[in-house]
Amino acid sequence: MQLTTKGRYAVTAMLDLASNNTGKPITLDIISQRQNISLSYLEQLFAKLRRAALVKSVRGPGGGYLLDAKAKDISLTQIIEAVDENIDLRRCKGMKGCNNGRQCISHQLWCEVSQQIRTFLNGKTLQMVIDNHDTSLNKGL
């Protein structure tokens, strides 16, 4: 798995949305400025996040985006997969044909590592990351 900017930016933008949740919609322009992420890139990501029912959009004056679930209920895996990132280290993507049509010698290793990464990310929610960040700030780390 190589987490591209798509996955990293999606997680970062969702963390921004969750940590600044006041019950009022937040515009992508504000997230773009706070996180230094291109507005047009955020628009693409949020279209996918909306289709995955992780965010909802509010139109009109005062519009923007809100989380569509509580931050404690949204895992990092959900976000990463919503923007079409793949949490799989196997070159064959599970087809077992990476070595001239045969399973490579390291196939099982990459299966296990991929599952560990998936389990880790699935066990982390937006709220957990925010809480950990806040704790680190309070400790001066």
ChimeraX commands (.cxc) that place a marker at each C-alpha (Angstrom):
marker #1 position 0.00,0.00,0.00 radius 0.5
marker #1 position 1.25,3.39,-0.87 radius 0.5
marker #1 position -1.00,5.96,0.67 radius 0.5
marker #1 position -1.11,8.75,-1.89 radius 0.5
marker #1 position -1.99,12.38,-1.30 radius 0.5
marker #1 position -5.59,11.42,-2.04 radius 0.5
marker #1 position -5.84,9.29,1.09 radius 0.5
marker #1 position -3.73,11.56,3.28 radius 0.5
marker #1 position -5.58,14.70,2.24 radius 0.5
marker #1 position -8.97,13.03,2.69 radius 0.5
marker #1 position -8.07,12.01,6.25 radius 0.5
marker #1 position -6.63,15.47,6.99 radius 0.5
marker #1 position -9.71,17.26,5.63 radius 0.5
marker #1 position -12.04,14.99,7.57 radius 0.5
marker #1 position -10.03,15.61,10.74 radius 0.5
marker #1 position -10.35,19.35,10.12 radius 0.5
marker #1 position -14.10,19.01,9.64 radius 0.5
marker #1 position -14.46,16.89,12.78 radius 0.5
marker #1 position -12.24,19.02,15.00 radius 0.5
marker #1 position -14.00,22.24,14.00 radius 0.5
marker #1 position -17.49,20.81,14.32 radius 0.5
marker #1 position -19.78,23.49,15.71 radius 0.5
marker #1 position -22.95,22.15,14.12 radius 0.5
marker #1 position -22.60,24.68,11.32 radius 0.5
marker #1 position -21.41,23.70,7.84 radius 0.5
marker #1 position -17.79,24.38,6.98 radius 0.5
marker #1 position -16.83,25.43,3.47 radius 0.5
marker #1 position -14.14,23.66,1.52 radius 0.5
marker #1 position -12.47,27.03,1.04 radius 0.5
marker #1 position -11.93,27.29,4.80 radius 0.5
marker #1 position -10.57,23.73,5.01 radius 0.5
marker #1 position -8.37,24.48,2.00 radius 0.5
marker #1 position -6.87,27.52,3.72 radius 0.5
marker #1 position -6.42,25.86,7.11 radius 0.5
marker #1 position -4.85,22.67,5.73 radius 0.5
marker #1 position -3.08,24.09,2.67 radius 0.5
marker #1 position -4.88,21.71,0.29 radius 0.5
marker #1 position -6.01,22.77,-3.17 radius 0.5
marker #1 position -9.69,23.70,-3.26 radius 0.5
marker #1 position -10.29,21.85,-6.53 radius 0.5
marker #1 position -8.66,18.72,-5.05 radius 0.5
marker #1 position -10.89,18.98,-1.97 radius 0.5
marker #1 position -13.96,19.26,-4.20 radius 0.5
marker #1 position -13.04,15.97,-5.88 radius 0.5
marker #1 position -12.39,14.25,-2.55 radius 0.5
marker #1 position -15.57,15.53,-0.92 radius 0.5
marker #1 position -17.69,14.33,-3.85 radius 0.5
marker #1 position -16.41,10.82,-3.07 radius 0.5
marker #1 position -16.79,11.26,0.69 radius 0.5
marker #1 position -20.38,12.41,0.15 radius 0.5
marker #1 position -21.17,9.39,-2.04 radius 0.5
marker #1 position -19.78,7.19,0.75 radius 0.5
marker #1 position -22.16,8.94,3.21 radius 0.5
marker #1 position -19.30,10.20,5.38 radius 0.5
marker #1 position -20.19,13.86,4.86 radius 0.5
marker #1 position -23.29,15.75,3.86 radius 0.5
marker #1 position -23.46,18.99,1.97 radius 0.5
marker #1 position -25.57,22.00,2.83 radius 0.5
marker #1 position -26.37,24.30,-0.08 radius 0.5
marker #1 position -26.95,28.01,-0.12 radius 0.5
marker #1 position -25.68,30.88,2.00 radius 0.5
marker #1 position -23.98,29.53,5.08 radius 0.5
marker #1 position -23.60,26.17,3.32 radius 0.5
marker #1 position -20.71,23.80,3.34 radius 0.5
marker #1 position -20.07,20.33,4.70 radius 0.5
marker #1 position -20.86,18.48,7.90 radius 0.5
marker #1 position -19.92,15.01,9.05 radius 0.5
marker #1 position -22.72,12.57,8.28 radius 0.5
marker #1 position -21.89,10.51,11.38 radius 0.5
marker #1 position -20.21,11.17,14.70 radius 0.5
marker #1 position -16.43,11.44,14.59 radius 0.5
marker #1 position -16.23,8.46,16.95 radius 0.5
marker #1 position -18.05,6.35,14.36 radius 0.5
marker #1 position -15.92,7.14,11.29 radius 0.5
marker #1 position -12.82,4.98,10.88 radius 0.5
marker #1 position -9.76,5.95,8.90 radius 0.5
marker #1 position -10.31,2.88,6.72 radius 0.5
marker #1 position -13.73,4.20,5.71 radius 0.5
marker #1 position -12.22,7.51,4.63 radius 0.5
marker #1 position -9.30,5.98,2.75 radius 0.5
marker #1 position -11.49,3.51,0.90 radius 0.5
marker #1 position -14.11,6.17,0.12 radius 0.5
marker #1 position -11.54,8.03,-2.00 radius 0.5
marker #1 position -10.57,4.83,-3.81 radius 0.5
marker #1 position -7.33,4.14,-2.02 radius 0.5
marker #1 position -6.33,0.53,-1.62 radius 0.5
marker #1 position -5.05,-0.91,1.65 radius 0.5
marker #1 position -3.23,-3.84,0.08 radius 0.5
marker #1 position 0.54,-4.29,-0.19 radius 0.5
marker #1 position 0.33,-7.24,-2.56 radius 0.5
marker #1 position 1.56,-6.48,-6.05 radius 0.5
marker #1 position -0.98,-8.96,-7.43 radius 0.5
marker #1 position -3.86,-7.38,-5.44 radius 0.5
marker #1 position -4.85,-10.84,-4.22 radius 0.5
marker #1 position -4.87,-12.57,-7.60 radius 0.5
marker #1 position -1.85,-14.73,-6.68 radius 0.5
marker #1 position -0.35,-14.28,-10.12 radius 0.5
marker #1 position 2.50,-11.88,-9.54 radius 0.5
marker #1 position 5.26,-14.37,-10.33 radius 0.5
marker #1 position 4.67,-15.35,-13.96 radius 0.5
marker #1 position 1.14,-16.50,-13.19 radius 0.5
marker #1 position 2.06,-18.15,-9.88 radius 0.5
marker #1 position 1.86,-16.97,-6.32 radius 0.5
marker #1 position 5.08,-15.23,-5.31 radius 0.5
marker #1 position 7.12,-16.43,-2.37 radius 0.5
marker #1 position 6.24,-13.37,-0.27 radius 0.5
marker #1 position 2.48,-13.42,-1.00 radius 0.5
marker #1 position 1.42,-14.59,2.46 radius 0.5
marker #1 position 3.72,-12.08,4.15 radius 0.5
marker #1 position 2.10,-9.16,2.28 radius 0.5
marker #1 position -1.36,-10.57,3.01 radius 0.5
marker #1 position -0.60,-10.50,6.72 radius 0.5
marker #1 position 0.98,-7.05,6.66 radius 0.5
marker #1 position -1.96,-5.66,4.66 radius 0.5
marker #1 position -4.39,-7.14,7.18 radius 0.5
marker #1 position -2.43,-5.61,10.09 radius 0.5
marker #1 position -2.55,-2.18,8.43 radius 0.5
marker #1 position -6.27,-2.54,7.71 radius 0.5
marker #1 position -6.94,-3.62,11.30 radius 0.5
marker #1 position -4.91,-0.69,12.67 radius 0.5
marker #1 position -6.65,1.91,10.48 radius 0.5
marker #1 position -10.06,0.36,11.07 radius 0.5
marker #1 position -9.44,0.61,14.81 radius 0.5
marker #1 position -8.72,4.34,14.61 radius 0.5
marker #1 position -11.58,6.82,14.39 radius 0.5
marker #1 position -11.53,10.52,13.67 radius 0.5
marker #1 position -12.31,11.19,17.32 radius 0.5
marker #1 position -9.43,9.03,18.52 radius 0.5
marker #1 position -6.96,10.89,16.30 radius 0.5
marker #1 position -8.30,14.26,17.46 radius 0.5
marker #1 position -8.14,13.22,21.11 radius 0.5
marker #1 position -4.58,11.95,20.67 radius 0.5
marker #1 position -3.57,15.22,19.00 radius 0.5
marker #1 position -5.14,17.28,21.80 radius 0.5
marker #1 position -3.39,15.16,24.45 radius 0.5
marker #1 position -0.05,15.59,22.65 radius 0.5
marker #1 position -0.53,19.36,22.50 radius 0.5
marker #1 position -1.35,19.52,26.20 radius 0.5
marker #1 position 1.77,17.54,27.04 radius 0.5
marker #1 position 3.89,19.77,24.83 radius 0.5
marker #1 position 4.91,16.94,22.50 radius 0.5
marker link #1:1,2 radius 0.2
marker link #1:2,3 radius 0.2
marker link #1:3,4 radius 0.2
marker link #1:4,5 radius 0.2
marker link #1:5,6 radius 0.2
marker link #1:6,7 radius 0.2
marker link #1:7,8 radius 0.2
marker link #1:8,9 radius 0.2
marker link #1:9,10 radius 0.2
marker link #1:10,11 radius 0.2
marker link #1:11,12 radius 0.2
marker link #1:12,13 radius 0.2
marker link #1:13,14 radius 0.2
marker link #1:14,15 radius 0.2
marker link #1:15,16 radius 0.2
marker link #1:16,17 radius 0.2
marker link #1:17,18 radius 0.2
marker link #1:18,19 radius 0.2
marker link #1:19,20 radius 0.2
marker link #1:20,21 radius 0.2
marker link #1:21,22 radius 0.2
marker link #1:22,23 radius 0.2
marker link #1:23,24 radius 0.2
marker link #1:24,25 radius 0.2
marker link #1:25,26 radius 0.2
marker link #1:26,27 radius 0.2
marker link #1:27,28 radius 0.2
marker link #1:28,29 radius 0.2
marker link #1:29,30 radius 0.2
marker link #1:30,31 radius 0.2
marker link #1:31,32 radius 0.2
marker link #1:32,33 radius 0.2
marker link #1:33,34 radius 0.2
marker link #1:34,35 radius 0.2
marker link #1:35,36 radius 0.2
marker link #1:36,37 radius 0.2
marker link #1:37,38 radius 0.2
marker link #1:38,39 radius 0.2
marker link #1:39,40 radius 0.2
marker link #1:40,41 radius 0.2
marker link #1:41,42 radius 0.2
marker link #1:42,43 radius 0.2
marker link #1:43,44 radius 0.2
marker link #1:44,45 radius 0.2
marker link #1:45,46 radius 0.2
marker link #1:46,47 radius 0.2
marker link #1:47,48 radius 0.2
marker link #1:48,49 radius 0.2
marker link #1:49,50 radius 0.2
marker link #1:50,51 radius 0.2
marker link #1:51,52 radius 0.2
marker link #1:52,53 radius 0.2
marker link #1:53,54 radius 0.2
marker link #1:54,55 radius 0.2
marker link #1:55,56 radius 0.2
marker link #1:56,57 radius 0.2
marker link #1:57,58 radius 0.2
marker link #1:58,59 radius 0.2
marker link #1:59,60 radius 0.2
marker link #1:60,61 radius 0.2
marker link #1:61,62 radius 0.2
marker link #1:62,63 radius 0.2
marker link #1:63,64 radius 0.2
marker link #1:64,65 radius 0.2
marker link #1:65,66 radius 0.2
marker link #1:66,67 radius 0.2
marker link #1:67,68 radius 0.2
marker link #1:68,69 radius 0.2
marker link #1:69,70 radius 0.2
marker link #1:70,71 radius 0.2
marker link #1:71,72 radius 0.2
marker link #1:72,73 radius 0.2
marker link #1:73,74 radius 0.2
marker link #1:74,75 radius 0.2
marker link #1:75,76 radius 0.2
marker link #1:76,77 radius 0.2
marker link #1:77,78 radius 0.2
marker link #1:78,79 radius 0.2
marker link #1:79,80 radius 0.2
marker link #1:80,81 radius 0.2
marker link #1:81,82 radius 0.2
marker link #1:82,83 radius 0.2
marker link #1:83,84 radius 0.2
marker link #1:84,85 radius 0.2
marker link #1:85,86 radius 0.2
marker link #1:86,87 radius 0.2
marker link #1:87,88 radius 0.2
marker link #1:88,89 radius 0.2
marker link #1:89,90 radius 0.2
marker link #1:90,91 radius 0.2
marker link #1:91,92 radius 0.2
marker link #1:92,93 radius 0.2
marker link #1:93,94 radius 0.2
marker link #1:94,95 radius 0.2
marker link #1:95,96 radius 0.2
marker link #1:96,97 radius 0.2
marker link #1:97,98 radius 0.2
marker link #1:98,99 radius 0.2
marker link #1:99,100 radius 0.2
marker link #1:100,101 radius 0.2
marker link #1:101,102 radius 0.2
marker link #1:102,103 radius 0.2
marker link #1:103,104 radius 0.2
marker link #1:104,105 radius 0.2
marker link #1:105,106 radius 0.2
marker link #1:106,107 radius 0.2
marker link #1:107,108 radius 0.2
marker link #1:108,109 radius 0.2
marker link #1:109,110 radius 0.2
marker link #1:110,111 radius 0.2
marker link #1:111,112 radius 0.2
marker link #1:112,113 radius 0.2
marker link #1:113,114 radius 0.2
marker link #1:114,115 radius 0.2
marker link #1:115,116 radius 0.2
marker link #1:116,117 radius 0.2
marker link #1:117,118 radius 0.2
marker link #1:118,119 radius 0.2
marker link #1:119,120 radius 0.2
marker link #1:120,121 radius 0.2
marker link #1:121,122 radius 0.2
marker link #1:122,123 radius 0.2
marker link #1:123,124 radius 0.2
marker link #1:124,125 radius 0.2
marker link #1:125,126 radius 0.2
marker link #1:126,127 radius 0.2
marker link #1:127,128 radius 0.2
marker link #1:128,129 radius 0.2
marker link #1:129,130 radius 0.2
marker link #1:130,131 radius 0.2
marker link #1:131,132 radius 0.2
marker link #1:132,133 radius 0.2
marker link #1:133,134 radius 0.2
marker link #1:134,135 radius 0.2
marker link #1:135,136 radius 0.2
marker link #1:136,137 radius 0.2
marker link #1:137,138 radius 0.2
marker link #1:138,139 radius 0.2
marker link #1:139,140 radius 0.2
marker link #1:140,141 radius 0.2
view
